[in-house]
Amino acid sequence: MSNTPKGKAQRPRDPLALAKLIGDIATGQTEDKPPEDGKNANAANLGRLGGAARARALSPEKRSELAKKAAAKRWGK
């Protein structure tokens, strides 16, 4: 029984089978499909924006409050 979720294709571990798959992809005999990891693409793109996007969304007062709280936790006060 496979450990992969249903419907998720894996690349073969066998070097010869992998070489054949790569050749098939290169010659256009089969299509290379990226693995689906079950993540929402829009949510992943928002996550890549990181803290900068969150900082822009917060007011200066709220940002300062969060920074003070983080410093207090960091320094154990």
ChimeraX attribute file (.defattr): number of C-alpha atoms within 10 A of each C-alpha:
attribute: neighborCount
match mode: 1-to-1
recipient: residues
	/A:1	3
	/A:2	6
	/A:3	5
	/A:4	9
	/A:5	10
	/A:6	7
	/A:7	7
	/A:8	11
	/A:9	12
	/A:10	10
	/A:11	10
	/A:12	12
	/A:13	8
	/A:14	8
	/A:15	9
	/A:16	10
	/A:17	12
	/A:18	13
	/A:19	12
	/A:20	12
	/A:21	18
	/A:22	15
	/A:23	13
	/A:24	14
	/A:25	14
	/A:26	12
	/A:27	10
	/A:28	10
	/A:29	10
	/A:30	12
	/A:31	11
	/A:32	12
	/A:33	8
	/A:34	9
	/A:35	10
	/A:36	11
	/A:37	9
	/A:38	8
	/A:39	8
	/A:40	9
	/A:41	10
	/A:42	8
	/A:43	9
	/A:44	10
	/A:45	10
	/A:46	11
	/A:47	12
	/A:48	10
	/A:49	10
	/A:50	10
	/A:51	10
	/A:52	9
	/A:53	12
	/A:54	12
	/A:55	12
	/A:56	10
	/A:57	11
	/A:58	12
	/A:59	10
	/A:60	11
	/A:61	9
	/A:62	12
	/A:63	15
	/A:64	12
	/A:65	11
	/A:66	13
	/A:67	12
	/A:68	12
	/A:69	12
	/A:70	12
	/A:71	11
	/A:72	11
	/A:73	10
	/A:74	9
	/A:75	7
	/A:76	7
	/A:77	7
